[in-house]
Amino acid sequence: MNELLKKAEWMNSDDVRPYVFVRHENEIAQPGSIHRLDWFKNSPIFKDPLDVKEIGFADRIYSIEERAFGPSNMAMPRWVFYDCAVMPGFVAGFAARPKFLSKVVRDILDPKKYPASQSPIKTSKVLKEIESLDEMDWVPLSLFIIIPTMHKGEWVAHNLCSVNSLLPKEEQFYGLGFLSKAFGLWYANVEQCSGMTQWGSPALKLHSHYGHLEVIGAYAPVHSHAKTITYRVQVNTHCWEKFFNKESDLAFLERYGPTGTFIDPKSEDSMMDLQQKIELEQGPYFLSAGEIAQKNLDEKLMIYRLKQQY
């Protein structure tokens, strides 16, 4: 295994595999051919969201997602999952054979204790309800939803979460969330990825490590949560290593310089100020993944810009 991933011992097991939840028409041609990476040795499991027999797998994905995002009132409605995620894009992540899971993990993923809300499996006369994880061949542990856009070559990272958010630290799968998104980007040959998260969210520490993070929106009143950052990265696997080894990104420091102004995750005025500069095309503006990693979630962040622009 790659030296950087030694702590992710779960990736060594034959009982854990990446999965791709995708309809046949959306399958990726020549997956993993653009980004040179040797992290993902095991062939993925394929599941088809249009196959009725996969309702159990889909419900386990949905159960993780709604428990991860429910407290922030951002859980996905089922129709959004189907219409806006799996139909135009796909879901990727990791899944395990039931026998691999510890008692604690099995309990957290138990379909009887934690059914997916509004699932037709409860009331249908034609669908079989899963009583135990042992009835499944593979149990999803994480999900990363990515959707292609009309802008050629650009994809939107719509959703990312894992069972780790529901587990005590000693039971977590090291790097599961980061590696789930990394697998999806690598597998789908994604060169440009955009996404959204909220200012002050711990997710920003993760999303900023997939490439140099450009702020294309600092304030989003069109969103349910106006204090949202909309970002774009040119996918760069060299940045991925920094997430694990915590080394400085010298390429970022060579290319970008500080503007002397900051974004304050606690201040809407600060967000609006940067947003207006973006709309006036005074950018592009960037944030430093290394700085985000070192600071508390509510601390001000330096805004960077290409050095040749000033």
C-alpha positions in Angstrom: 0.0 0.0 0.0 1.0 3.6 -0.6 3.0 4.9 2.4 0.6 7.7 3.0 -2.3 5.2 3.4 -0.8 2.9 6.0 -3.2 4.0 8.6 -6.1 3.1 6.4 -5.6 -0.6 7.1 -9.2 -1.3 6.1 -8.3 -0.8 2.5 -6.1 -3.9 2.6 -9.0 -6.2 3.2 -10.6 -8.2 0.4 -13.9 -7.6 2.3 -13.9 -3.9 1.6 -14.2 -2.6 -2.0 -15.0 0.7 -3.7 -18.5 0.8 -5.2 -20.1 2.7 -8.1 -23.9 3.1 -7.9 -24.6 4.1 -11.5 -27.0 3.4 -14.3 -25.4 1.6 -17.3 -25.8 4.6 -19.6 -23.6 6.7 -17.2 -20.8 4.3 -16.8 -17.3 5.9 -17.2 -15.2 5.0 -20.2 -11.7 4.1 -19.3 -12.0 4.8 -15.6 -9.0 6.0 -13.7 -7.0 6.8 -16.8 -6.2 10.5 -16.4 -4.9 10.8 -12.9 -1.8 8.7 -12.2 -2.5 7.1 -8.8 -2.0 3.7 -7.3 -4.3 4.1 -4.2 -7.2 2.0 -5.4 -6.1 -1.6 -6.0 -9.5 -3.4 -5.7 -12.0 -3.4 -8.6 -15.2 -1.6 -7.7 -18.6 -3.2 -7.1 -21.2 -2.1 -9.6 -24.8 -1.4 -8.4 -27.6 -0.1 -10.7 -30.0 2.4 -9.2 -32.6 1.4 -11.8 -32.5 -2.2 -10.6 -35.4 -2.7 -8.1 -33.4 -5.4 -6.3 -30.9 -2.8 -5.1 -33.4 -0.9 -3.0 -31.7 -2.3 0.2 -28.3 -1.0 -0.9 -29.9 2.4 -1.9 -31.7 2.6 1.5 -28.5 2.0 3.4 -26.8 4.9 1.4 -29.8 7.1 2.1 -29.9 6.2 5.8 -26.2 7.3 6.3 -26.9 10.5 4.4 -30.0 11.6 6.2 -28.5 10.9 9.7 -25.3 12.8 8.7 -27.1 15.9 7.4 -30.4 15.7 9.2 -29.2 17.7 12.2 -28.3 20.6 9.9 -31.6 20.4 8.1 -29.8 19.4 4.9 -30.8 15.8 4.4 -31.7 14.9 0.7 -35.3 14.2 -0.2 -35.5 10.8 -1.9 -36.7 12.4 -5.2 -33.6 14.6 -5.2 -31.4 11.5 -4.7 -33.0 9.9 -7.7 -33.8 12.8 -10.0 -30.8 15.0 -9.4 -28.1 12.6 -8.4 -28.2 9.0 -9.7 -30.0 9.8 -12.9 -27.6 12.5 -14.3 -24.5 11.4 -12.3 -23.5 8.6 -10.0 -22.7 7.7 -6.4 -19.3 6.3 -5.4 -17.9 5.2 -2.0 -16.8 2.1 -0.2 -18.7 -0.9 0.9 -17.9 -3.9 3.1 -19.1 -7.5 3.4 -21.3 -7.8 6.5 -18.9 -10.3 8.1 -16.2 -7.6 8.1 -18.1 -5.2 10.3 -17.7 -4.9 14.0 -20.6 -5.1 16.4 -20.6 -1.3 16.9 -20.6 -0.6 13.1 -23.3 -3.2 12.5 -25.5 -1.6 15.2 -25.1 1.8 13.6 -26.0 0.5 10.2 -28.8 -1.9 11.3 -31.7 -1.6 8.9 -34.3 -2.4 11.5 -33.0 0.2 14.0 -32.2 2.9 11.4 -34.6 2.4 8.4 -34.3 5.0 5.6 -37.2 7.4 6.0 -40.0 7.4 3.5 -38.7 4.2 1.9 -41.4 2.3 0.0 -39.9 -0.9 1.2 -42.0 -0.5 4.4 -45.4 -0.4 2.8 -44.9 -2.1 -0.6 -46.5 -5.5 -1.4 -43.8 -6.3 -3.9 -40.5 -5.2 -2.2 -38.8 -7.4 0.3 -37.7 -5.6 3.6 -34.2 -6.4 4.8 -34.2 -7.7 8.3 -30.5 -7.9 8.8 -27.2 -6.8 7.2 -26.4 -10.4 6.7 -29.0 -10.5 3.9 -26.8 -8.1 1.9 -23.8 -9.0 -0.2 -22.2 -5.5 0.4 -23.0 -2.8 2.9 -22.2 0.8 1.9 -20.0 2.7 4.3 -19.8 6.1 2.5 -21.2 8.1 -0.4 -19.9 10.7 -2.8 -22.4 12.1 -5.3 -20.9 13.7 -8.4 -22.8 15.2 -11.3 -21.6 16.3 -14.7 -22.5 19.9 -15.7 -23.2 21.6 -19.0 -19.8 23.2 -18.8 -17.7 20.7 -20.6 -15.3 18.8 -18.3 -16.7 20.2 -15.1 -18.5 18.1 -12.4 -20.3 19.2 -9.3 -19.6 17.4 -6.0 -23.1 17.3 -4.7 -22.8 15.3 -1.5 -20.2 13.5 0.6 -20.5 11.7 3.9 -19.6 8.4 5.6 -20.4 6.2 8.5 -17.5 7.8 10.4 -19.8 10.7 11.3 -22.0 8.3 13.3 -19.2 6.3 15.0 -17.0 6.7 18.0 -13.4 7.6 17.0 -12.0 4.2 17.9 -14.4 2.5 15.4 -13.9 4.9 12.5 -12.4 3.9 9.2 -9.3 6.1 8.8 -9.6 8.6 5.9 -12.9 7.1 4.7 -14.6 10.3 3.7 -11.6 11.8 2.0 -10.8 8.6 0.1 -14.4 8.2 -1.0 -14.3 11.5 -2.8 -10.8 10.8 -4.1 -11.9 7.5 -5.5 -14.9 9.1 -7.3 -12.7 11.9 -8.8 -10.0 9.4 -9.9 -12.4 6.8 -11.2 -14.5 9.3 -13.3 -11.4 11.1 -14.7 -12.7 14.4 -13.3 -10.4 17.3 -14.2 -12.5 20.2 -12.8 -14.7 19.8 -9.8 -17.0 22.4 -8.2 -18.9 22.2 -5.0 -20.5 23.9 -2.1 -20.1 23.9 1.6 -20.8 26.2 4.5 -18.3 28.7 5.9 -17.1 27.4 9.2 -17.9 23.8 8.3 -15.3 21.1 9.0 -16.0 19.9 5.5 -13.9 22.8 4.2 -10.8 21.2 5.7 -11.4 18.2 3.5 -12.6 19.7 0.3 -9.7 22.2 0.1 -7.2 19.3 -0.4 -8.3 18.0 -3.9 -6.7 20.9 -5.8 -6.1 24.6 -5.3 -9.4 25.9 -4.1 -10.8 28.9 -6.0 -13.7 30.8 -4.4 -16.3 31.3 -7.2 -19.0 32.3 -4.8 -18.5 33.7 -1.2 -22.2 34.3 -0.4 -25.2 32.3 -1.7 -28.6 33.7 -0.8 -30.1 31.5 -3.6 -29.1 28.5 -1.4 -31.0 27.4 1.7 -28.0 28.5 3.7 -26.8 31.8 2.5 -23.4 31.5 4.3 -22.2 29.1 1.7 -18.9 29.0 -0.2 -19.1 27.8 -3.8 -15.7 26.6 -4.9 -13.9 25.1 -7.9 -10.7 23.1 -8.1 -8.5 21.8 -10.9 -8.1 18.2 -9.6 -4.5 17.7 -8.6 -3.6 14.4 -6.9 -0.4 15.9 -5.5 -2.6 18.0 -3.2 -4.3 14.8 -1.9 -1.0 13.7 -0.3 -0.9 16.9 1.8 -4.2 15.8 3.5 -2.4 12.8 5.0 1.2 14.0 5.4 0.4 17.6 6.5 3.3 19.0 4.4 3.2 22.5 3.1 1.9 22.9 -0.4 4.9 24.7 -1.9 3.3 24.9 -5.4 0.4 26.9 -3.9 2.8 29.3 -2.2 4.8 29.8 -5.4 1.8 30.5 -7.5 -0.4 32.6 -5.2 0.2 35.5 -2.9 -1.8 36.9 0.0 -4.0 39.9 -0.8 -3.9 41.2 2.8 -7.7 40.8 3.1 -9.6 38.1 4.9 -12.8 36.2 4.9 -14.5 35.9 8.2 -16.7 32.8 8.6 -18.7 34.7 11.3 -19.4 37.8 9.2 -21.9 38.1 6.4 -20.5 41.5 5.6 -17.1 39.8 5.0 -18.7 37.3 2.7 -20.6 39.9 0.8 -17.5 42.0 0.3 -15.6 39.1 -1.3 -18.7 38.2 -3.3 -18.9 41.7 -4.8 -15.2 41.6 -5.8 -15.9 38.2 -7.5 -18.9 39.7 -9.4 -16.7 42.6 -10.4 -14.2 40.1 -11.8 -11.4 41.3 -9.6 -10.3 37.8 -8.9 -9.8 34.9 -9.2 -9.5 34.4 -5.5 -8.2 31.3 -3.6 -7.9 29.9 -0.1 -4.9 28.0 1.2 -5.7 24.4 2.2 -2.7 24.4 4.6 -4.0 27.5 6.4 -7.5 26.0 6.6 -6.1 22.9 8.1 -4.2 24.7 10.8 -6.9 27.2 11.9 -10.0 26.8 13.9 -13.3 26.7 12.0 -14.4 30.2 13.0 -11.1 32.0 12.4 -10.5 34.5 9.6 -8.9 33.1 6.4 -6.5 35.0 4.2 -7.6 35.5 0.6 -5.0 34.7 -2.1 -4.6 35.7 -5.7 -2.3 34.8 -8.6 1.0 36.5 -8.0 1.3 37.9 -11.5 -1.9 39.9 -11.0 -0.4 42.4 -8.6 
